[in-house]
Amino acid sequence: MKTPAPPTPAAAPREDEDARELEPFVRSQDAVELQAALWATRRHEGLDPTQEAAFERWLAEDPRHGEAYEELERSLDHVRDLPDADVQSLKAGLDLHESMAGTAVGPPTDRLHPAGPSPRLASPGRRAWMLDLTRLFPTVRTAAGVAALVGGGWLGWDQGSRQPTYARTFASERGQILGIDLPDGSALQLDTATQIQVSMYRQRREVRLIEGQVMFSVQGDAAAPFDVLAGSTRVTVIGTRFSVRHTRAGLDAGKTVVAVEEGRVRVGGVHRAASPEASGDGAVLTAGQGVTVRGDGRLGAIVSLPADGVGAWRAQRVSFSDTPLAEALAEFERYAHTGLVIRDPSVGALRVGGSFDLRQVGLFAQALPHMLPVRLAPQGAVTVIAAAK
């Protein structure tokens, strides 16, 4: 699919400024007519089969959609028939505000509008330019419609850049490790009972970790940073290998744990526009480092990790270090039903340590009486871990 070239990173501040300037304009437009204009832009540039199907669904959602789209197409026929030189003059008007800030802004229009451009106050911006289009082409119902085609697809790009080019939800089952290959070349491994939402945009990539833990191998792309959102935490990278854990049960329940195997990442608050080079709040982790983020977004101390300490679950192993027994048991339960229960809080508070095979919960249970003052008491379908008599 042919799409307008995305702006370079250096142009991002201008795009942000333009987006803010256009916001009142966009809000003033009829929502259906604006959607029709955006679809016109995308169809003019070319749609793949998936996008064409989405367009057909949009048409089928409401009779007004088809009516708005057909009216827009009819009203813009004469715009498409303009000589190339006139179209280029109109397009040039989009960028005049860069060099004419504080002066009247608009494309050269004398040949297009016999009466000449209408007098107006100085207004250096794309919004003023688009409003002028309604004067130039009074038969077109919305300035957005004209800008969509004459403006080189800028409005379609601005709105389209906020829509994902790829969006999928993935979930692994209990006890399953699921491998995912993304279209950008990145590879993900989902641990047991993990759910993620993947969204890829023209200038950024985003994975929202709803539950579980994931090992990321990110394909580097300086023009499209990769963000992982987990609870109150944002992890931003360019290209690296790292794991993120965010679970409601088991180890570090309610917290987010980030561990870097290769490269570096920046960890900070989810609402901050993070970048690996940014300064300010947050922390930069390099290979062999990890950090735990509390539920309120506060970062703990950066810790050093053993060589095999990142994503040990990929080898079906788990390590406990001074871990409450109840928390250790909850971690095993994430992978499979253990048949073990703790009914005495004082027993659940006992501390355990060591490395265990997640597939051998029976061996873990058998080792407990040798490590702690507990006993195993079968009661019907479960085995109670109780205090030793």
KEKE-3310 file (N, C-alpha, C; in steps of 0.2 Angstrom, whole numbers, plus 5000, padded with zeros to 4 digits):
npx = (5004:5003:5008:5008:5024:5031:5034:5050:5060:5065:5055:5044:5040:5034:5024:5016:5013:5005:4995:4989:4984:4975:4965:4954:4948:4945:4936:4926:4920:4908:4906:4904:4906:4919:4925:4922:4930:4943:4943:4942:4954:4963:4959:4962:4975:4977:4972:4975:4968:4963:4961:4952:4941:4938:4934:4922:4915:4913:4905:4894:4889:4881:4868:4871:4884:4888:4881:4887:4900:4898:4893:4904:4914:4908:4907:4921:4925:4929:4939:4949:4951:4959:4972:4989:4998:4991:4986:4998:5001:4991:4995:5007:5003:5001:5012:5016:5015:5026:5036:5030:5025:5014:5009:4997:4991:4990:4987:4993:4980:4974:4971:4962:4951:4941:4938:4948:4958:4949:4949:4957:4961:4978:4984:4994:4994:4989:4975:4969:4972:4965:4952:4951:4949:4936:4931:4937:4932:4916:4907:4910:4907:4914:4929:4938:4936:4941:4955:4959:4961:4967:4977:4987:4985:4987:4979:4973:4984:4988:4977:4977:4989:4987:4980:4981:4992:4993:4985:4983:4977:4984:4985:4991:4988:4985:5000:5006:5018:5020:5025:5027:5028:5031:5025:5035:5047:5051:5051:5042:5040:5027:5024:5016:4998:4996:4992:4992:4991:4994:4999:5003:5009:5012:5024:5027:5028:5018:5015:5004:5004:4993:4992:5003:5019:5032:5045:5054:5061:5067:5066:5076:5072:5074:5066:5054:5050:5049:5036:5032:5018:5014:5003:5007:5018:5030:5040:5053:5061:5074:5080:5082:5084:5073:5064:5047:5037:5021:5009:4994:4995:5006:5024:5030:5017:5005:5015:5027:5040:5055:5068:5084:5091:5099:5106:5098:5085:5073:5064:5049:5036:5019:5012:5021:5030:5041:5058:5073:5084:5080:5080:5077:5064:5062:5072:5087:5091:5103:5111:5110:5104:5090:5074:5061:5045:5033:5015:5010:5019:5031:5049:5059:5076:5089:5095:5108:5108:5110:5118:5109:5097:5087:5071:5070:5059:5057:5065:5057:5059:5059:5065:5067:5069:5071:5057:5040:5030:5017:5017:5026:5019:5008:5014:5018:5005:5001:5005:5000:4987:4990:4985:4989:4986:4986:4981:4984:4989:5001:5009:5009:5017:5030:5047:5055:5068:5078:5080:5068:5060:5047:5038:5038:5030:5027:5039:5043:5034:5037:5049:5047:5044:5057:5064:5056:5047:5035:5021:5014:4997:4985:4969:4955:4952:4963:4979:4985:4996:5003:5007:5020:5018)
npy = (4994:5011:5024:5041:5048:5046:5059:5064:5061:5074:5082:5080:5089:5099:5092:5089:5102:5106:5096:5100:5112:5109:5103:5110:5113:5100:5095:5103:5098:5088:5072:5060:5065:5069:5056:5050:5058:5054:5041:5043:5048:5037:5028:5034:5033:5020:5004:4989:4972:4969:4981:4986:4978:4983:4996:4992:4987:4998:5006:4998:4999:5010:5019:5032:5033:5028:5038:5050:5047:5045:5058:5066:5061:5065:5079:5082:5079:5089:5095:5085:5086:5097:5107:5101:5110:5119:5111:5108:5121:5123:5113:5118:5128:5122:5122:5135:5142:5140:5149:5161:5165:5175:5182:5184:5169:5157:5148:5152:5159:5166:5162:5152:5157:5169:5181:5183:5180:5180:5194:5192:5189:5188:5172:5160:5145:5127:5125:5137:5138:5127:5131:5141:5134:5131:5143:5144:5133:5132:5122:5111:5102:5101:5108:5098:5088:5093:5095:5083:5077:5087:5092:5083:5072:5075:5077:5065:5057:5063:5059:5046:5042:5040:5029:5011:5002:4988:4977:4966:4954:4943:4928:4916:4900:4892:4885:4885:4890:4902:4907:4922:4930:4946:4958:4967:4961:4958:4947:4938:4929:4922:4919:4907:4908:4922:4938:4949:4965:4970:4984:4992:5007:5020:5027:5022:5008:4997:4987:4981:4974:4964:4954:4943:4937:4942:4938:4949:4951:4963:4971:4982:5000:5015:5025:5021:5019:5006:5002:4995:4993:4991:4989:5003:5006:5010:5004:5008:5005:5004:4993:4977:4964:4958:4956:4957:4957:4956:4953:4947:4937:4926:4928:4944:4950:4961:4971:4977:4969:4972:4965:4965:4957:4960:4974:4990:4998:5010:5013:5019:5030:5026:5036:5045:5051:5041:5039:5031:5039:5049:5061:5064:5058:5041:5026:5020:5004:4992:4978:4963:4969:4974:4979:4983:4989:4997:4996:5009:5015:5019:5017:5003:4999:4997:4982:4969:4955:4937:4928:4919:4924:4931:4929:4915:4907:4902:4891:4883:4884:4891:4902:4905:4917:4919:4919:4921:4906:4905:4914:4908:4896:4901:4905:4893:4888:4896:4890:4877:4867:4863:4856:4858:4866:4880:4884:4890:4905:4908:4898:4900:4912:4907:4906:4902:4896:4893:4884:4878:4865:4870:4860:4850:4850:4841:4836:4848:4849:4838:4841:4851:4848:4845:4857:4866:4869:4860:4849:4837:4835:4825:4829:4824:4829:4837:4842:4848:4860:4860:4866:4858:4845)
npz = (5000:4995:5005:5012:5015:5031:5043:5047:5062:5067:5062:5071:5082:5074:5068:5080:5084:5073:5074:5086:5082:5072:5079:5085:5072:5067:5076:5074:5062:5054:5060:5052:5039:5040:5042:5030:5022:5026:5022:5009:5006:5010:5001:4989:4989:4990:4995:5004:5003:5016:5022:5012:5015:5028:5024:5017:5028:5035:5027:5027:5040:5042:5033:5031:5030:5017:5009:5013:5008:4994:4991:4994:4985:4972:4974:4973:4961:4952:4958:4957:4943:4941:4934:4935:4939:4946:4956:4963:4967:4977:4986:4990:4998:5010:5017:5018:5030:5038:5033:5033:5045:5055:5045:5031:5026:5013:4998:4981:4972:4962:4949:4951:4957:4952:4958:4967:4982:4998:5009:5025:5042:5048:5050:5054:5049:5046:5048:5045:5031:5027:5029:5020:5009:5008:5003:4991:4984:4984:4982:4988:5002:5014:5021:5026:5017:5004:5008:5011:4998:4990:4998:4998:5005:5019:5030:5030:5033:5046:5054:5051:5056:5069:5070:5071:5061:5062:5072:5085:5097:5109:5117:5129:5135:5151:5157:5145:5133:5122:5106:5097:5081:5075:5063:5061:5062:5075:5089:5101:5116:5125:5142:5153:5154:5149:5143:5129:5120:5104:5095:5081:5074:5062:5066:5078:5090:5100:5114:5125:5140:5148:5157:5165:5159:5147:5135:5126:5110:5101:5085:5079:5076:5073:5069:5074:5089:5102:5113:5129:5138:5155:5168:5178:5172:5159:5146:5136:5120:5108:5101:5107:5119:5131:5147:5153:5167:5173:5184:5193:5202:5211:5210:5215:5214:5207:5204:5192:5184:5176:5166:5158:5145:5134:5126:5129:5139:5143:5158:5165:5170:5164:5157:5152:5138:5133:5129:5124:5125:5133:5147:5165:5174:5179:5174:5166:5160:5157:5149:5159:5170:5181:5187:5199:5198:5208:5211:5211:5202:5206:5206:5211:5217:5205:5201:5199:5188:5188:5175:5169:5173:5167:5161:5165:5165:5152:5151:5159:5172:5189:5201:5219:5231:5248:5248:5252:5256:5252:5241:5233:5230:5224:5212:5206:5204:5193:5182:5182:5189:5206:5217:5230:5245:5256:5272:5284:5289:5295:5291:5277:5277:5279:5273:5258:5247:5232:5217:5205:5195:5185:5180:5189:5201:5211:5216:5222:5232:5240:5245:5254:5268:5272:5271:5278:5293:5291:5286:5275:5272:5266:5261:5255:5239:5239:5245:5260:5265:5280:5297:5305:5317)
capx = (5000:5007:5006:5012:5030:5031:5039:5056:5060:5066:5049:5039:5037:5030:5018:5013:5010:5000:4989:4985:4981:4970:4960:4947:4945:4942:4930:4920:4918:4903:4910:4903:4909:4926:4927:4922:4936:4949:4942:4944:4962:4966:4957:4965:4982:4977:4970:4976:4962:4961:4959:4946:4936:4936:4930:4916:4911:4911:4899:4888:4887:4876:4867:4874:4891:4888:4879:4892:4906:4897:4893:4911:4917:4905:4909:4928:4927:4932:4946:4954:4952:4963:4979:4994:5002:4986:4986:5004:5001:4987:4999:5012:5000:5001:5019:5018:5015:5033:5040:5026:5022:5012:5007:4992:4993:4986:4990:4992:4973:4970:4969:4957:4946:4942:4938:4954:4957:4945:4953:4956:4966:4984:4983:4999:4993:4985:4968:4967:4973:4959:4946:4951:4947:4929:4929:4939:4927:4910:4902:4912:4903:4919:4936:4942:4936:4946:4961:4960:4964:4972:4982:4992:4984:4990:4974:4973:4990:4988:4972:4979:4995:4984:4976:4986:4992:4992:4982:4981:4977:4987:4984:4993:4984:4989:5005:5008:5023:5018:5030:5024:5032:5027:5027:5041:5053:5052:5049:5039:5038:5023:5024:5009:4992:4998:4988:4994:4988:4999:4997:5009:5008:5018:5029:5028:5025:5016:5013:5001:5004:4987:4993:5008:5026:5034:5051:5054:5067:5064:5069:5078:5069:5075:5060:5047:5052:5044:5034:5028:5014:5012:5001:5009:5025:5031:5047:5054:5067:5075:5081:5085:5081:5072:5057:5043:5032:5015:5004:4990:4997:5013:5030:5029:5010:5003:5021:5030:5047:5059:5075:5087:5096:5104:5104:5096:5078:5071:5058:5047:5029:5016:5010:5027:5032:5048:5063:5079:5089:5077:5082:5072:5061:5064:5079:5090:5093:5107:5111:5111:5101:5083:5071:5054:5041:5027:5009:5009:5023:5038:5054:5064:5083:5091:5098:5111:5105:5114:5118:5103:5092:5082:5067:5071:5053:5058:5067:5053:5062:5058:5069:5064:5074:5067:5050:5034:5028:5011:5018:5029:5014:5004:5018:5017:4998:5000:5007:4996:4984:4995:4982:4991:4983:4988:4975:4986:4993:5008:5013:5010:5022:5037:5051:5058:5073:5080:5078:5064:5057:5040:5034:5039:5027:5027:5045:5043:5030:5040:5055:5045:5045:5064:5066:5052:5043:5028:5019:5009:4991:4980:4962:4951:4955:4969:4984:4986:5003:5001:5012:5022:5016)
capy = (5000:5017:5029:5046:5047:5048:5064:5062:5063:5081:5086:5078:5094:5103:5088:5090:5108:5106:5092:5104:5118:5106:5099:5113:5112:5093:5094:5107:5095:5083:5066:5056:5068:5068:5049:5049:5061:5050:5035:5045:5049:5031:5024:5037:5031:5013:5000:4982:4968:4969:4988:4987:4975:4987:5001:4990:4986:5005:5008:4994:5001:5015:5021:5039:5033:5028:5044:5055:5046:5047:5065:5068:5059:5069:5086:5083:5077:5095:5096:5080:5088:5103:5106:5099:5116:5122:5107:5109:5127:5122:5109:5122:5132:5119:5123:5142:5145:5140:5155:5167:5166:5182:5185:5181:5163:5154:5146:5156:5156:5171:5159:5147:5161:5175:5187:5183:5177:5184:5196:5189:5191:5184:5166:5155:5138:5123:5126:5143:5136:5122:5135:5145:5130:5131:5149:5142:5127:5132:5117:5105:5103:5102:5109:5092:5084:5096:5094:5076:5075:5092:5093:5078:5067:5077:5076:5057:5055:5065:5055:5039:5040:5038:5022:5006:4998:4981:4977:4959:4952:4936:4925:4909:4896:4890:4880:4885:4895:4904:4911:4926:4934:4952:4960:4971:4957:4957:4941:4938:4923:4923:4914:4904:4913:4929:4941:4955:4968:4973:4989:4995:5013:5022:5030:5019:5001:4997:4981:4982:4968:4964:4949:4937:4939:4941:4940:4952:4952:4969:4973:4990:5004:5022:5029:5018:5016:5001:5003:4990:4996:4986:4993:5010:5006:5011:5002:5010:5002:5004:4986:4974:4958:4960:4953:4961:4953:4960:4948:4948:4932:4923:4932:4951:4951:4968:4975:4976:4968:4972:4963:4966:4952:4962:4981:4994:5000:5015:5012:5025:5030:5024:5042:5049:5050:5039:5038:5028:5045:5055:5062:5065:5053:5034:5023:5016:4998:4989:4971:4961:4973:4973:4984:4981:4995:4996:4997:5016:5018:5021:5012:5001:5000:4993:4976:4965:4949:4932:4927:4915:4926:4934:4924:4908:4903:4899:4884:4879:4885:4897:4903:4908:4919:4922:4920:4918:4900:4906:4917:4902:4891:4904:4905:4886:4888:4900:4885:4871:4865:4859:4852:4860:4872:4883:4887:4893:4911:4908:4893:4904:4917:4904:4908:4897:4898:4888:4884:4872:4864:4871:4855:4845:4853:4836:4836:4854:4848:4833:4844:4856:4846:4845:4864:4870:4865:4859:4843:4837:4832:4824:4830:4823:4830:4842:4841:4854:4861:4862:4866:4852:4844)
capz = (5000:4995:5010:5012:5019:5038:5044:5051:5069:5068:5061:5075:5085:5070:5067:5086:5084:5068:5077:5091:5078:5068:5084:5084:5066:5066:5081:5071:5056:5054:5061:5046:5033:5041:5041:5023:5019:5027:5018:5002:5006:5010:4994:4983:4990:4988:5000:5003:5004:5023:5022:5008:5019:5033:5021:5016:5034:5037:5023:5029:5047:5043:5027:5030:5028:5010:5006:5013:5004:4987:4990:4994:4978:4967:4974:4972:4954:4948:4961:4954:4936:4941:4931:4939:4942:4951:4962:4966:4971:4983:4991:4993:5003:5017:5021:5018:5037:5041:5032:5033:5052:5057:5039:5028:5023:5008:4991:4976:4970:4958:4943:4953:4960:4949:4963:4971:4989:5002:5014:5031:5047:5048:5054:5051:5050:5041:5049:5041:5024:5025:5029:5014:5003:5007:4999:4984:4982:4988:4981:4992:5009:5020:5020:5027:5011:5000:5011:5011:4992:4987:5003:4998:5010:5025:5035:5031:5037:5053:5057:5050:5060:5076:5069:5070:5054:5064:5079:5087:5104:5109:5124:5130:5140:5157:5156:5138:5131:5115:5102:5092:5077:5073:5056:5060:5063:5082:5091:5108:5119:5130:5147:5154:5156:5148:5138:5127:5115:5100:5091:5077:5070:5057:5070:5085:5091:5107:5117:5132:5144:5152:5162:5163:5157:5140:5133:5120:5105:5097:5079:5080:5071:5076:5067:5077:5095:5104:5120:5132:5144:5160:5174:5178:5169:5152:5145:5129:5118:5100:5099:5113:5122:5138:5149:5157:5170:5177:5186:5199:5207:5211:5212:5213:5212:5207:5202:5186:5184:5170:5166:5152:5143:5129:5124:5135:5139:5148:5162:5168:5170:5158:5154:5150:5132:5135:5124:5127:5127:5137:5154:5169:5179:5176:5174:5160:5161:5152:5150:5166:5175:5182:5191:5200:5198:5212:5207:5210:5197:5209:5204:5216:5216:5200:5203:5195:5188:5185:5168:5167:5177:5163:5158:5167:5164:5146:5152:5163:5179:5193:5207:5224:5236:5253:5246:5256:5254:5249:5235:5229:5228:5219:5206:5203:5201:5187:5177:5182:5196:5210:5222:5236:5248:5263:5276:5290:5286:5297:5286:5271:5278:5279:5268:5254:5242:5228:5210:5204:5189:5185:5178:5194:5208:5216:5219:5226:5238:5244:5248:5259:5275:5273:5271:5283:5298:5289:5284:5270:5275:5261:5263:5249:5232:5239:5250:5264:5268:5287:5302:5308:5324)
cpx = (5004:5004:5010:5018:5030:5036:5045:5056:5060:5059:5043:5036:5032:5023:5013:5009:5004:4994:4985:4981:4975:4964:4954:4944:4942:4936:4924:4917:4913:4907:4910:4906:4917:4929:4927:4928:4942:4949:4944:4951:4965:4965:4961:4973:4983:4976:4972:4969:4959:4958:4952:4940:4934:4932:4923:4912:4909:4905:4893:4885:4881:4875:4870:4881:4892:4886:4884:4898:4904:4896:4900:4914:4914:4907:4917:4930:4931:4938:4951:4956:4956:4969:4984:4997:4997:4986:4992:5004:4997:4991:5004:5009:5000:5007:5021:5019:5022:5037:5037:5022:5020:5010:5001:4994:4988:4989:4989:4985:4970:4967:4963:4951:4946:4942:4944:4953:4953:4950:4952:4962:4972:4983:4988:4998:4989:4978:4965:4967:4967:4953:4945:4948:4940:4927:4931:4934:4921:4906:4904:4910:4908:4926:4940:4942:4941:4953:4964:4964:4969:4978:4987:4991:4986:4985:4973:4979:4990:4983:4974:4985:4993:4980:4982:4986:4992:4990:4980:4981:4980:4986:4987:4989:4988:4993:5008:5013:5022:5023:5026:5029:5028:5029:5033:5048:5055:5049:5047:5038:5033:5023:5017:5004:4994:4994:4991:4990:4993:4996:5003:5006:5013:5024:5031:5025:5024:5013:5010:5000:4999:4989:4999:5015:5028:5041:5051:5061:5065:5069:5070:5075:5069:5069:5053:5049:5046:5043:5031:5025:5012:5010:5003:5015:5025:5039:5048:5061:5068:5076:5085:5082:5080:5065:5054:5038:5027:5010:5000:4992:5004:5018:5028:5022:5009:5009:5023:5037:5050:5066:5078:5092:5102:5101:5102:5089:5078:5064:5056:5039:5025:5013:5015:5029:5040:5052:5069:5084:5087:5081:5076:5070:5062:5071:5081:5093:5098:5108:5113:5108:5093:5080:5063:5050:5034:5021:5007:5014:5030:5043:5058:5071:5084:5096:5102:5108:5110:5113:5112:5097:5086:5078:5068:5065:5053:5061:5063:5055:5060:5063:5066:5070:5071:5060:5045:5032:5022:5012:5022:5024:5010:5008:5017:5010:4997:5001:5002:4992:4988:4992:4984:4988:4986:4982:4977:4991:5000:5012:5014:5016:5029:5040:5055:5063:5075:5077:5074:5061:5049:5035:5034:5036:5027:5033:5046:5040:5034:5046:5053:5046:5053:5067:5063:5049:5036:5027:5014:5003:4986:4973:4957:4955:4962:4974:4986:4993:5001:5007:5014:5020:5022)
cpy = (5006:5022:5035:5045:5050:5054:5061:5064:5070:5085:5084:5084:5098:5099:5089:5096:5109:5102:5096:5110:5115:5104:5103:5112:5105:5092:5098:5103:5089:5076:5061:5058:5068:5061:5048:5052:5057:5044:5037:5045:5042:5027:5027:5035:5024:5009:4993:4978:4969:4976:4989:4984:4979:4993:4999:4989:4993:5007:5004:4996:5006:5018:5028:5039:5033:5034:5049:5054:5047:5054:5068:5067:5064:5076:5087:5081:5083:5097:5091:5082:5094:5102:5104:5105:5119:5118:5107:5116:5127:5118:5113:5126:5129:5121:5131:5145:5144:5146:5161:5168:5173:5185:5182:5175:5160:5152:5151:5154:5161:5167:5154:5151:5168:5181:5188:5181:5182:5187:5193:5191:5186:5178:5160:5148:5134:5124:5132:5141:5132:5126:5139:5141:5130:5138:5147:5137:5127:5126:5111:5107:5104:5103:5103:5088:5086:5094:5087:5074:5080:5093:5087:5072:5069:5075:5068:5055:5057:5061:5048:5037:5038:5032:5017:5003:4990:4981:4970:4959:4945:4934:4918:4906:4894:4884:4880:4891:4896:4909:4915:4930:4940:4954:4964:4967:4955:4950:4941:4931:4925:4917:4911:4909:4920:4931:4948:4958:4971:4978:4992:5001:5015:5024:5027:5012:5000:4990:4982:4975:4968:4960:4944:4940:4937:4942:4943:4952:4957:4970:4980:4994:5011:5026:5027:5015:5011:5002:4997:4994:4990:4989:5000:5011:5006:5009:5004:5008:5004:4997:4982:4967:4959:4956:4958:4957:4958:4955:4950:4943:4930:4928:4939:4953:4959:4973:4973:4975:4968:4970:4963:4961:4955:4969:4985:4996:5006:5013:5018:5025:5029:5031:5047:5047:5048:5039:5035:5034:5050:5055:5063:5059:5046:5032:5020:5010:4995:4982:4968:4965:4972:4978:4982:4988:4993:4998:5005:5020:5020:5015:5010:5002:4995:4988:4973:4958:4944:4931:4923:4918:4930:4929:4917:4904:4899:4892:4880:4879:4891:4897:4907:4911:4923:4924:4917:4912:4901:4909:4912:4898:4894:4905:4898:4886:4892:4895:4879:4870:4861:4854:4853:4866:4874:4886:4891:4899:4911:4903:4897:4909:4914:4905:4902:4900:4892:4888:4877:4872:4865:4865:4849:4848:4848:4836:4842:4853:4843:4836:4849:4854:4845:4852:4868:4866:4864:4851:4843:4833:4831:4825:4830:4824:4835:4839:4848:4854:4864:4863:4859:4851:4843)
cpz = (5000:5000:5010:5017:5026:5039:5048:5058:5071:5066:5066:5079:5081:5069:5074:5086:5079:5070:5082:5087:5075:5073:5084:5078:5065:5070:5078:5065:5058:5055:5055:5040:5034:5040:5033:5019:5020:5023:5011:5001:5005:5003:4988:4983:4988:4995:4999:5004:5011:5024:5018:5011:5024:5030:5020:5022:5036:5033:5025:5036:5047:5036:5026:5028:5020:5006:5007:5009:4996:4986:4989:4987:4973:4968:4973:4965:4951:4951:4958:4947:4936:4937:4936:4943:4947:4957:4966:4970:4977:4988:4994:4998:5010:5021:5021:5025:5040:5039:5032:5040:5053:5051:5036:5025:5018:5002:4986:4972:4965:4952:4945:4955:4957:4953:4967:4978:4993:5007:5021:5036:5046:5053:5051:5053:5045:5042:5045:5034:5022:5025:5023:5008:5002:5003:4992:4981:4985:4987:4985:4999:5015:5018:5021:5020:5005:5002:5010:5004:4989:4992:5003:5003:5017:5031:5036:5035:5044:5057:5057:5054:5067:5076:5068:5063:5056:5071:5081:5095:5104:5117:5124:5136:5146:5155:5149:5138:5124:5112:5097:5088:5074:5066:5055:5061:5071:5084:5099:5110:5125:5135:5148:5156:5155:5142:5136:5121:5111:5095:5087:5073:5066:5061:5076:5085:5098:5108:5124:5135:5149:5158:5160:5162:5150:5139:5126:5116:5100:5091:5080:5074:5074:5075:5071:5083:5097:5111:5122:5138:5148:5166:5173:5175:5161:5151:5137:5126:5110:5098:5104:5114:5129:5140:5153:5160:5174:5178:5192:5204:5206:5213:5210:5211:5212:5205:5195:5186:5177:5171:5159:5151:5138:5127:5130:5134:5144:5151:5165:5168:5164:5154:5151:5143:5132:5128:5127:5129:5131:5144:5158:5173:5175:5177:5168:5162:5156:5153:5157:5172:5175:5187:5192:5201:5202:5208:5206:5205:5200:5208:5210:5214:5210:5203:5198:5194:5186:5178:5165:5171:5174:5159:5159:5165:5157:5146:5157:5170:5183:5199:5212:5229:5242:5252:5250:5253:5250:5242:5230:5226:5223:5212:5202:5200:5195:5181:5176:5189:5200:5215:5229:5239:5255:5266:5282:5287:5289:5293:5280:5271:5278:5273:5265:5249:5238:5221:5208:5197:5189:5184:5184:5201:5213:5220:5224:5233:5243:5247:5253:5266:5277:5273:5276:5288:5296:5287:5279:5272:5269:5264:5257:5243:5233:5245:5254:5266:5275:5291:5305:5315:5329)
residu = (MET:LYS:THR:PRO:ALA:PRO:PRO:THR:PRO:ALA:ALA:ALA:PRO:ARG:GLU:ASP:GLU:ASP:ALA:ARG:GLU:LEU:GLU:PRO:PHE:VAL:ARG:SER:GLN:ASP:ALA:VAL:GLU:LEU:GLN:ALA:ALA:LEU:TRP:ALA:THR:ARG:ARG:HIS:GLU:GLY:LEU:ASP:PRO:THR:GLN:GLU:ALA:ALA:PHE:GLU:ARG:TRP:LEU:ALA:GLU:ASP:PRO:ARG:HIS:GLY:GLU:ALA:TYR:GLU:GLU:LEU:GLU:ARG:SER:LEU:ASP:HIS:VAL:ARG:ASP:LEU:PRO:ASP:ALA:ASP:VAL:GLN:SER:LEU:LYS:ALA:GLY:LEU:ASP:LEU:HIS:GLU:SER:MET:ALA:GLY:THR:ALA:VAL:GLY:PRO:PRO:THR:ASP:ARG:LEU:HIS:PRO:ALA:GLY:PRO:SER:PRO:ARG:LEU:ALA:SER:PRO:GLY:ARG:ARG:ALA:TRP:MET:LEU:ASP:LEU:THR:ARG:LEU:PHE:PRO:THR:VAL:ARG:THR:ALA:ALA:GLY:VAL:ALA:ALA:LEU:VAL:GLY:GLY:GLY:TRP:LEU:GLY:TRP:ASP:GLN:GLY:SER:ARG:GLN:PRO:THR:TYR:ALA:ARG:THR:PHE:ALA:SER:GLU:ARG:GLY:GLN:ILE:LEU:GLY:ILE:ASP:LEU:PRO:ASP:GLY:SER:ALA:LEU:GLN:LEU:ASP:THR:ALA:THR:GLN:ILE:GLN:VAL:SER:MET:TYR:ARG:GLN:ARG:ARG:GLU:VAL:ARG:LEU:ILE:GLU:GLY:GLN:VAL:MET:PHE:SER:VAL:GLN:GLY:ASP:ALA:ALA:ALA:PRO:PHE:ASP:VAL:LEU:ALA:GLY:SER:THR:ARG:VAL:THR:VAL:ILE:GLY:THR:ARG:PHE:SER:VAL:ARG:HIS:THR:ARG:ALA:GLY:LEU:ASP:ALA:GLY:LYS:THR:VAL:VAL:ALA:VAL:GLU:GLU:GLY:ARG:VAL:ARG:VAL:GLY:GLY:VAL:HIS:ARG:ALA:ALA:SER:PRO:GLU:ALA:SER:GLY:ASP:GLY:ALA:VAL:LEU:THR:ALA:GLY:GLN:GLY:VAL:THR:VAL:ARG:GLY:ASP:GLY:ARG:LEU:GLY:ALA:ILE:VAL:SER:LEU:PRO:ALA:ASP:GLY:VAL:GLY:ALA:TRP:ARG:ALA:GLN:ARG:VAL:SER:PHE:SER:ASP:THR:PRO:LEU:ALA:GLU:ALA:LEU:ALA:GLU:PHE:GLU:ARG:TYR:ALA:HIS:THR:GLY:LEU:VAL:ILE:ARG:ASP:PRO:SER:VAL:GLY:ALA:LEU:ARG:VAL:GLY:GLY:SER:PHE:ASP:LEU:ARG:GLN:VAL:GLY:LEU:PHE:ALA:GLN:ALA:LEU:PRO:HIS:MET:LEU:PRO:VAL:ARG:LEU:ALA:PRO:GLN:GLY:ALA:VAL:THR:VAL:ILE:ALA:ALA:ALA:LYS)
# end
